[in-house]
Every structure is written in structure tokens, then in C-alpha cells.
Amino acid sequence: MKLNLIFGNNVKYFRFRKKYTQEKVAELTDTSVTYISQLELGHHTPSFEKLELLSQALGVEPFEFYVKREFKTLPPRVDMKNTKNNK
């Protein structure tokens, strides 16, 4: 598997684990939702600055994005209905 795909799968995994939407990660890293999506798909690689911001936002060490994992299943997807104030 290519390194950019390993990176993307790990970004998605850690994002789901935190129950963050792509929008939330984009906000925390001062990027766009499109950029986060492209990272997760393996179409882009981040600069060191963005890697550090992603690491802080998702609460993991930078090297963890590059560890090859065998994902049988990802954590449950983020439920957009539960992320908004429904008052």
C-alpha cells in the first residue's frame, strides 16, 4: 500500500475515533473540508506544519499517521444529527 493511502486511512480512522466531522478537523487545522477529504483519499500529502496541526487536532503523535494498520472496520461514522444543537 502506498504511504499516502496509509496516511489517509489513518487520518480517517483517528477522525472517526474522535467523532469529528471533516468540517471540524478542517476548522481545527485552518484548512478546508475539501483538503481534509483529499488527505483521507490519499490525493495530497500535508506539509510538516499541517501534519503538526492534524496531530494536535486528533490527539495523536505525527508518526502514528504513517503506521500501516489492518482495518477490519473503522469506528462508527460521525452522526451529523448528533453534532448539531437540536434545541
SULFEN-V531114 format. One record per pair of residues at least 12 apart in sequence whose C-alpha atoms are under 10 Angstrom apart, sorted by the first residue. I is the first residue (numbers start at 1). J is the second residue. Records with the same first field share a line. If there is no record, write none. Layout:
# SULFEN-V531114
I: J / J
This chain:
# SULFEN-V531114
1: 68
2: 42 / 68
3: 42 / 45 / 65 / 66 / 67 / 68
4: 39 / 40 / 41 / 42 / 43 / 44 / 45 / 46 / 65 / 66
5: 39 / 40 / 41 / 42 / 43 / 44 / 45 / 66 / 68
6: 40 / 41 / 42 / 65 / 66 / 67 / 68 / 69 / 70
7: 39 / 40 / 41 / 42 / 44 / 45 / 46 / 63 / 64 / 65 / 66 / 67 / 68
8: 36 / 37 / 38 / 39 / 40 / 41 / 42 / 43 / 44 / 45 / 65 / 66
9: 39 / 40 / 41 / 42 / 65 / 66 / 68 / 69 / 71 / 74
10: 39 / 40 / 64 / 65 / 66 / 67 / 68 / 69 / 71 / 74
11: 25 / 36 / 37 / 39 / 40 / 41 / 42 / 54 / 55 / 58 / 60 / 64 / 65 / 66
12: 36 / 37 / 39 / 40 / 41 / 65 / 74 / 75 / 77
13: 40 / 58 / 65 / 71 / 73 / 74 / 75 / 76 / 77
14: 54 / 55 / 57 / 58 / 59 / 60 / 64 / 65 / 74 / 75
15: 40 / 54 / 57 / 58 / 59 / 75 / 77 / 78
16: 58 / 74 / 75 / 76 / 77 / 78
17: 58 / 74 / 75 / 76 / 77 / 78
18: 57 / 58 / 59 / 75 / 78
19: 58 / 75 / 76 / 77 / 78 / 79 / 80 / 83
20: 57 / 58 / 77 / 78 / 79 / 80 / 83
21: 33 / 36 / 77 / 78 / 79 / 80 / 83
22: 34 / 35 / 36 / 37 / 40 / 78
23: 36 / 37
24: 36 / 57 / 83
25: 53 / 54 / 57 / 58
26: 54 / 57
27: 57
28: 53 / 54 / 56 / 57 / 58
29: 49 / 50 / 51 / 52 / 53 / 54 / 55 / 56 / 57 / 58
30: 50 / 53 / 54
31: 50 / 53
36: 54
48: 62
51: 63 / 65
